Amino acid sequence: MGDEDIIKAGLEDVMASESEISFVDGIEGELVYRGYQVHDLATNCTFEEVTYLLWFGELPDAEQLAAFNAQLNNNRALPDEAIALIEAFPKHVSGMAGLRTAVSLLSFFDPDAGDNSYEANCRKALRLTAQLGTVVAAITRHNAGKPILAPLPGRSTAANFLYMLSGEEPSTLFEHALDVALVLHADHEFNASTFSARVTISTLSDMYSAVTSAIGTLAGPLHGGANEVVMRTLEEIGQPERAEEYVEAILCAGKRIMGIGHRVYRTIDPRVHSLREMSRQLADVCGDDKWFRISEAVEMASDKALTARGKTKLKPNVDFYSASVYRMLGIPTEEFTPVFAVSRIAGWTAHLMEQLLNNRLIRPRARYVGHARRTVIPLAHRGDAN
């Protein structure tokens, strides 16, 4: 059997293409955007700076950032027709289903929708990145029976999203906490949703179709939806003292602990360090450390139980502490995954533009394991052999 015949389930560790955007080192536990360690970026840069970096390859200077922020702010508002359509959604619609539909309908109002030139795609990427937070907040408020709020001028992506969600301008800490989360979730190499987006755009489809593909992929509980499951796990545990008992019961039942373990990382996900600290800070300021303490207890109990079973490489991933961070920021659990998309749109669009710069249709093969070649028996004779 040649190397070309080796099947790797889920395409695990298969190099499908080259990319300059981000790099995941699963052995060392590192995530790099365009050469910068993600923790360094989360500490020193805003989401807007990181978005600029992902798209254009360099961090902006002060003048470039001011112009970029102005463009984002000028494009955050949704067309009146789009708001009317969101208000017509059934109130039981899930956040991801609503987001998938809303992104598709936004293409109707984009003058560049059918233009696949690099310049047009830059403009579409900017509109999508500016509007995704507005869409998620609008759907959330609509589902809650509250009026949809317009974005405020001159605010960051994080501040505007929290305002449009709650109706109150966030504190500096709340804005910073969400901004850190947005930076950490902005890109992650060829993850499932990014890959599906690149597959779509490789057909020379359009950016809105590709992002819609990505949103549908992100919705699954094995990808973006894992953070919601983590929060429901924390709620089920209820108190830190029950963490060890819960973890043992889950492992003895042959199940996995959501938020623990990762397809690529063989050590702790590097994004966890920043999110754990943000969870700790929010707990201190909010005066209620329940969710942080349960998360910390589950992390320790999982590490102890998994180590005893020889599974020392299963450590927390990005979904684990993002759940408690989002809860303390007042984000409803069912909106955790849409918030993930508000961040990942920066990476998706960067990958779409990169794919189109040197495009080749992504079309893998499958090894056939079905019936050997057979001869069709005419319908009139198919029962004869019986």
C-alpha positions in Angstrom: 0.0 0.0 0.0 1.5 3.3 -1.0 1.3 6.5 1.1 -1.4 7.8 -1.2 -3.6 4.9 -0.2 -3.4 5.5 3.6 -6.7 6.6 5.0 -6.7 9.0 7.9 -10.2 9.2 9.5 -11.4 12.8 9.8 -8.3 13.8 7.7 -6.4 13.9 11.0 -2.9 15.5 10.5 -3.4 15.6 6.7 -1.8 18.6 5.1 -4.4 19.8 2.7 -2.7 23.1 1.6 -0.3 25.8 2.7 -1.3 28.9 4.6 0.4 32.0 6.0 -2.4 32.9 8.4 -2.0 30.8 11.5 0.0 27.9 12.9 -1.0 25.3 15.6 1.8 23.4 17.3 -0.1 20.6 19.1 3.0 19.2 20.7 4.3 22.4 22.3 0.9 23.9 22.8 1.3 27.0 20.7 -1.0 29.1 18.5 0.5 31.7 16.2 -1.2 34.3 14.0 1.1 35.6 11.2 4.2 34.9 13.4 2.8 36.3 16.7 2.0 34.1 19.7 -1.8 34.4 20.5 -1.2 35.1 24.2 1.0 38.1 23.2 -1.7 39.4 20.9 -4.4 38.9 23.4 -2.3 40.8 26.0 -1.3 43.7 23.8 -3.7 44.1 20.9 -7.4 44.6 20.2 -9.6 42.3 18.1 -9.6 45.0 15.4 -5.8 45.0 15.3 -5.8 41.2 15.1 -8.4 41.2 12.3 -6.2 43.7 10.3 -3.2 41.4 10.9 -5.1 38.3 9.7 -6.2 40.0 6.5 -3.2 42.0 5.6 -0.3 40.2 7.2 1.0 43.1 9.5 -0.3 44.8 12.6 -1.6 48.3 11.8 0.0 51.6 12.8 -2.1 54.2 14.6 -3.3 55.8 11.4 -4.2 52.6 9.7 -6.0 51.3 12.8 -8.0 54.6 13.1 -9.1 54.3 9.5 -9.9 50.6 9.9 -12.0 51.2 13.1 -13.9 54.0 11.3 -14.7 51.6 8.4 -15.9 49.0 10.8 -18.1 51.5 12.7 -19.5 52.8 9.4 -20.6 49.3 8.5 -22.0 47.9 11.7 -25.6 48.9 11.2 -27.9 46.4 9.4 -30.1 47.4 6.4 -33.7 48.2 7.5 -34.9 45.3 5.3 -32.6 42.9 7.1 -33.9 44.0 10.5 -37.5 43.5 9.3 -36.7 40.0 8.2 -35.0 39.2 11.5 -38.1 40.5 13.3 -40.1 38.1 11.3 -38.1 35.0 12.5 -39.9 32.6 14.8 -38.9 33.4 18.4 -37.9 29.8 19.0 -35.2 29.8 16.2 -31.7 28.9 17.5 -29.0 31.5 17.4 -26.9 29.6 14.8 -29.9 28.9 12.6 -30.8 32.5 12.7 -27.2 33.6 12.0 -26.9 31.2 9.1 -30.1 32.6 7.5 -29.2 36.2 8.3 -25.8 36.0 6.7 -27.3 34.6 3.6 -29.9 37.3 3.3 -27.3 40.1 3.9 -25.8 39.1 0.6 -28.9 40.6 -1.0 -27.9 44.1 0.2 -24.2 44.0 -0.6 -23.3 45.8 -3.8 -20.2 43.6 -4.1 -22.0 40.3 -3.5 -21.3 38.9 -7.0 -17.8 40.4 -7.4 -15.0 37.9 -6.5 -12.1 40.3 -7.0 -9.6 40.8 -4.1 -10.7 44.4 -3.6 -14.4 43.5 -3.5 -13.7 40.6 -1.1 -11.9 43.0 1.2 -15.0 45.2 1.3 -17.3 42.2 1.9 -15.0 40.8 4.7 -15.2 44.2 6.4 -19.0 44.4 6.2 -19.4 40.8 7.4 -17.0 41.3 10.3 -18.7 44.6 11.3 -22.2 43.2 11.0 -22.0 39.8 12.6 -22.1 41.1 16.1 -25.1 43.2 15.2 -26.9 40.2 13.7 -26.2 38.0 16.8 -27.4 40.7 19.2 -30.5 41.4 17.1 -31.5 37.7 17.0 -30.9 37.3 20.7 -33.0 40.4 21.6 -35.7 39.3 19.1 -35.9 35.8 20.7 -36.2 37.5 24.1 -39.0 39.8 22.9 -36.9 42.9 23.3 -36.5 45.7 20.7 -33.4 45.4 18.4 -30.8 48.1 19.2 -28.7 50.0 16.7 -24.9 50.0 17.3 -23.3 53.0 18.9 -20.8 55.1 17.0 -17.1 55.0 17.9 -17.2 51.8 20.0 -15.2 48.6 19.7 -16.6 45.4 18.4 -16.7 44.0 21.9 -18.2 47.1 23.5 -20.9 47.5 20.8 -21.9 43.8 21.0 -22.3 43.9 24.7 -24.3 47.1 24.5 -26.6 45.8 21.7 -27.1 42.6 23.7 -28.0 44.2 27.1 -28.9 47.8 26.3 -26.2 49.0 28.7 -22.7 50.2 27.9 -20.3 47.7 29.4 -17.6 48.4 31.9 -14.0 48.6 30.8 -13.3 45.1 32.3 -16.3 43.5 30.5 -15.3 45.1 27.2 -11.7 43.9 27.7 -12.8 40.4 28.7 -14.9 39.9 25.5 -12.1 41.5 23.4 -9.6 39.0 24.7 -12.0 36.2 23.9 -12.5 37.5 20.4 -8.8 37.6 19.8 -8.3 34.1 21.1 -11.1 32.7 18.9 -10.3 34.7 15.7 -8.5 31.9 13.9 -7.2 28.3 14.3 -5.7 27.1 11.1 -7.7 24.5 9.1 -10.4 23.8 11.7 -13.6 22.2 10.5 -15.5 25.5 9.8 -12.6 27.2 8.1 -12.0 24.1 5.9 -15.6 24.0 4.9 -15.5 27.7 4.0 -12.3 27.1 1.9 -13.9 24.1 0.1 -16.9 26.3 -0.8 -14.9 29.3 -2.1 -12.6 26.9 -4.0 -15.5 26.3 -6.4 -15.4 30.0 -7.1 -18.7 30.5 -5.2 -19.0 33.8 -3.3 -17.9 34.9 0.2 -21.4 34.9 1.7 -22.0 31.3 0.6 -18.7 30.3 2.0 -19.4 32.0 5.4 -22.8 30.4 5.5 -21.1 27.0 5.0 -18.7 27.8 7.9 -21.6 28.8 10.2 -23.4 25.6 9.5 -20.2 23.7 10.4 -19.5 25.7 13.5 -22.9 24.9 14.9 -22.1 21.3 15.6 -21.4 20.3 19.3 -18.0 18.8 18.3 -16.9 22.2 17.0 -18.2 25.6 18.1 -21.2 24.2 20.0 -18.9 22.6 22.6 -18.9 25.8 24.7 -22.6 25.6 25.3 -22.3 22.0 26.4 -19.5 23.0 28.8 -21.8 25.5 30.4 -24.7 23.1 30.8 -22.2 20.6 32.4 -21.2 23.3 34.9 -24.8 23.9 35.7 -25.4 20.2 36.1 -22.5 19.9 38.6 -23.8 22.9 40.5 -21.0 23.2 43.1 -17.3 22.7 43.1 -17.5 19.9 45.7 -19.4 17.7 43.2 -16.8 18.0 40.5 -14.7 14.9 41.3 -17.7 12.7 41.7 -19.2 14.0 38.4 -15.9 13.5 36.5 -15.5 9.9 37.7 -19.1 9.0 36.8 -18.6 10.4 33.2 -15.3 8.6 32.7 -16.6 5.3 34.1 -19.6 5.5 31.7 -17.1 5.8 28.8 -18.1 9.3 28.0 -15.9 12.4 27.4 -15.8 15.5 29.5 -16.7 18.4 27.3 -14.1 21.1 27.1 -11.3 18.6 27.9 -9.1 17.3 25.1 -8.4 18.6 21.6 -7.9 17.0 18.1 -4.6 18.8 17.6 -3.2 19.8 21.0 -1.4 17.1 23.0 -1.0 19.5 26.0 -3.1 22.4 27.3 -4.6 24.6 24.7 -2.6 27.9 24.8 -5.8 30.0 24.8 -6.9 28.5 28.1 -4.3 30.5 30.1 -5.8 33.9 29.1 -9.4 32.7 29.4 -8.8 31.2 32.9 -7.4 34.5 34.1 -10.3 36.5 32.6 -12.7 34.1 34.3 -10.9 34.7 37.6 -11.0 38.5 37.2 -14.7 38.6 36.2 -15.5 36.4 39.3 -13.7 38.8 41.5 -15.5 41.9 40.1 -18.9 40.3 39.9 -18.7 39.1 43.5 -19.8 35.6 42.5 -17.1 33.1 41.8 -19.3 30.1 41.5 -18.7 29.4 37.8 -15.0 30.0 38.1 -14.7 27.7 41.1 -16.7 24.9 39.5 -14.6 25.2 36.3 -11.3 25.1 38.3 -12.6 22.1 40.3 -13.5 20.2 37.1 -10.2 21.0 35.5 -8.3 19.6 38.6 -10.6 16.6 38.9 -10.3 15.8 35.2 -6.5 16.1 35.3 -6.3 13.7 38.3 -8.8 11.2 36.9 -7.3 11.2 33.4 -3.7 11.0 34.6 -4.7 7.9 36.7 -6.0 6.4 33.5 -2.8 7.2 31.6 -4.4 9.9 29.5 -2.0 12.7 30.4 -2.4 14.5 27.0 -6.1 15.4 27.6 -6.1 19.0 28.9 -8.6 21.9 28.8 -9.4 23.5 25.4 -10.6 26.9 24.5 -14.2 26.0 25.1 -13.7 25.1 28.8 -13.1 28.6 30.4 -14.9 30.6 27.6 -18.1 29.2 29.0 -17.8 30.8 32.4 -16.4 34.0 30.9 -19.4 34.3 28.6 -21.9 33.5 31.4 -20.4 36.2 33.7 -20.6 38.7 30.8 -24.3 38.1 30.7 -24.4 36.2 27.4 -27.2 33.6 27.2 -25.9 30.1 26.9 -27.6 29.4 23.7 -25.7 32.4 22.2 -22.2 31.1 23.1 -21.6 29.6 19.6 -22.9 32.6 17.7 -20.4 34.7 19.7 -17.7 32.3 18.6 -18.7 33.2 15.0 -18.5 37.0 15.8 -14.8 36.4 16.4 -14.1 33.6 13.8 -15.4 35.7 11.0 -12.1 37.4 11.0 -10.2 34.2 10.3 -12.8 32.8 7.9 -12.6 35.8 5.7 -8.8 35.8 5.8 -8.7 32.2 4.7 -11.3 32.9 1.9 -9.2 35.7 0.5 -6.0 33.6 0.8 -7.7 30.6 -1.0 -8.7 32.8 -3.9 -5.2 34.2 -4.3 -3.9 30.8 -5.5 -7.1 28.8 -6.0 -7.4 25.1 -6.8 -10.7 23.3 -6.4 -10.6 21.2 -3.2 -11.7 17.8 -4.3 -10.4 14.8 -2.2 -11.0 11.2 -3.1 -12.6 8.3 -1.1 -11.5 4.7 -1.1 -14.4 2.6 -2.3 -15.3 -0.3 0.0 -18.7 -1.1 -1.4 -19.8 -4.1 -3.5 -17.5 -5.5 -6.1 -18.7 -5.0 -9.7 -22.2 -6.5 -10.3 -24.5 -7.0 -13.3 -27.9 -5.5 -13.4 -30.7 -8.1 -13.5 -33.8 -6.7 -15.4 -36.8 -6.0 -13.1 -38.9 -8.8 -14.6 -36.3 -11.4 -13.5 -35.0 -10.1 -10.1 -37.1 -12.6 -8.2 -36.2 -15.6 -10.2 -33.2 -16.6 -8.2 -35.4 -16.8 -5.1 
